[in-house]
């Protein structure tokens, strides 16, 4: 079995999710700046309900995006650490002369 993990792709994806979280945060900030009182008494209540509903959804989306970014960064760190551990343990099992051999130098 082989497992290929591209740490650069994980990091790039994590950054994209974090950027998305920030974009969503900006949308939420803009939404919260709306002055529904300008719409008058008949409409202000309904408009505020609409804004509150969307603000809740936007907060959920922002949290989800941030969590995805965090999970990808954590996965990258765990894969990198596991890879380092496997290399170190394998090198300890090898004869001294072969401990620093790289994959490209083996015939």
C-alpha positions in Angstrom: 0.0 0.0 0.0 1.2 3.5 -0.8 0.0 6.7 0.6 0.9 9.9 -1.2 0.2 13.2 0.6 1.1 16.5 -1.0 1.8 18.7 1.9 2.0 21.8 -0.3 -1.6 21.1 -1.6 -2.8 20.7 1.9 -1.3 24.0 2.9 -2.6 25.8 -0.1 -6.1 24.4 0.5 -5.9 25.4 4.2 -5.0 28.9 3.2 -7.9 29.0 0.7 -10.4 28.0 3.4 -8.9 30.6 5.8 -9.2 33.3 3.1 -12.8 32.2 2.5 -13.5 32.6 6.2 -12.1 36.1 6.2 -14.2 37.0 3.1 -17.3 35.7 4.8 -16.4 37.7 8.0 -16.3 40.8 5.8 -19.8 40.0 4.4 -21.1 39.5 7.9 -19.7 42.9 9.0 -21.3 44.6 6.1 -24.6 43.0 6.8 -24.5 44.0 10.5 -23.9 47.6 9.5 -27.3 47.9 7.8 -29.6 50.4 9.5 -33.1 48.8 9.3 -34.7 51.8 11.0 -34.3 53.7 7.7 -36.9 51.4 6.3 -39.6 52.6 8.7 -41.7 50.9 11.4 -43.7 48.7 9.1 -40.7 47.0 7.5 -37.9 47.4 10.1 -38.9 44.3 12.1 -39.1 42.0 9.1 -35.9 43.4 7.7 -34.1 42.8 11.1 -35.4 39.2 11.2 -34.1 38.7 7.7 -30.7 40.1 8.7 -30.6 38.1 11.9 -31.3 34.8 10.0 -28.6 35.5 7.4 -26.1 36.6 10.1 -26.6 33.3 11.8 -26.0 31.4 8.6 -23.0 33.5 7.7 -21.5 32.9 11.2 -22.0 29.1 10.6 -20.3 29.3 7.2 -17.4 31.3 8.6 -16.9 28.8 11.4 -17.1 25.9 8.9 -14.5 27.5 6.6 -12.1 28.3 9.5 -12.5 24.7 10.8 -11.7 23.2 7.4 -8.6 25.3 7.2 -7.5 24.3 10.7 -8.2 20.6 10.0 -6.1 20.7 6.8 -3.2 22.4 8.6 -3.4 19.8 11.4 -3.4 17.0 8.8 -0.4 18.4 7.1 1.5 18.6 10.4 0.5 15.0 11.3 1.5 13.6 7.9 4.8 15.4 8.0 5.6 14.2 11.6 4.6 10.6 10.7 6.8 10.7 7.7 9.8 12.0 9.7 9.2 9.3 12.4 9.1 6.5 9.8 12.3 7.7 8.1 14.1 8.0 11.5 13.0 4.5 12.6 13.9 3.0 9.3 17.3 4.6 9.4 17.9 3.1 12.8 17.3 -0.4 11.4 19.8 0.1 8.5 23.4 -0.6 8.6 25.4 2.5 9.5 26.7 3.1 5.9 23.2 3.2 4.5 21.5 5.4 7.0 21.9 8.6 4.9 21.1 7.0 1.5 18.4 8.9 -0.4 15.7 7.2 -2.6 17.3 8.5 -5.8 20.8 7.1 -5.0 19.7 3.4 -4.5 20.3 1.3 -7.6 
